[in-house]
Amino acid sequence: MTARRAKEIRLGWIGTGRMGFDMARRLARADCDLTVWNRTRAKAEPLAADGAKIADKVSDLAECDIVFIMISTWDDVREVISGPQGLLSKAKAGGAAPRILVECSPLSLDASSELRRTLAAHGTQLLAAPSSGGARVIRAGKLAFVVSGPKAAYEAAAPYLGMIGQVAAYAGEGELARIVKICHNVMLGVVTQSMSEIAVLAEKAGVSRNALLDFINKSVMGSTFTRYKSPAFVNLDFTITIPPSLLRKDLDLGLEAGRKFEVPMPLASITRDLVQSTIGQGMNEMDFAVLLLQQGRASGIELKPEDVPVDDGLG
């Protein structure tokens, strides 16, 4: 999309937290006509240097063509969208509403469906667009979206999703993207626990974590995720990307979906309890990769950083 074309579409952005800030910045730096709102204005103001306009009220985004939202909880999303001063407050008084809302927050199926109905009553189409990747992945331009909702709305928003990340896969109508994201995050937890178990097993047998993961990453079992998490596993750098409490919520959503569709999920259930254990041990201010530390302690060893350079695969 050309810069001229990008300027013809008015974009809004709600939420400049851990991920939202870097996502919005990529749109601003792509020369889009972008207006940003965050509950704490000071957290959004640095985006002005990248060309974004900063809104005083979320209702100021009502006349945008496409609005993106990235907020962590459903209660906050509901308040920001349909509360007394929310995005739809002007529409309720006979005024404007966005044509499309691109909802990137981690919502449940029921919450997403409720939001879709609320927006439809005011003529706004919803795209459920959860993503995979943290702040560093966003900055590297490698964020992946899965999107569901009206196909025409997806085609209108896809160029902007492409400015934020590298993939915007279309899953179909309704809330199908939420199912894909729930499955993704269940796998995230289970794979992290599995990595923790094999890393500790190898170390107790005398193999460094670096040697093990170097082999795994170069084998058919390696992935973007195993490479991305290797620095944390090797050097015990648990700078937060996702806290255990958010991973627990994702696993709870997976188990809830399993009950809804009558699918047994024993590995997800066990992993959920292990994530809960890290929270109970006071590790919630660290990255969810602290599952590794817990596994080490359960195996009778106190892990130490190996202090070697490790490529995270993000370039």
Buried (B, 14 or more C-beta within 10 A) or exposed (E): BEEEEBEEBBBBBBBBBBBBBBBBBBBBBBBBBBBBBBBEEEBBBEBEEBBBBBBEEBBBBBBBBBBBBBBBBBEBBBBBBBBEEBBBBBBEEEEBBBBBBBBBBBBBBEBBBBBBEBBEEBEBBBBBBBBBBBBBBBBBBBBBBBBBBBEEBBEBBBBBBBBBBBBBEBBBEBBBBBBBBBBBBBBBBBBBBEBBBBBBEBBEEEBBBBBBBBEBBEEEEBEBBBBBBBBBBBBBEBEBBBBBBBBBBBBBBBBBBBEEEEEEBEBBEEBBEBBBBBBEEEBBEBBBBBBBBBBBEEBEEEBEEBEEEBEBBBE
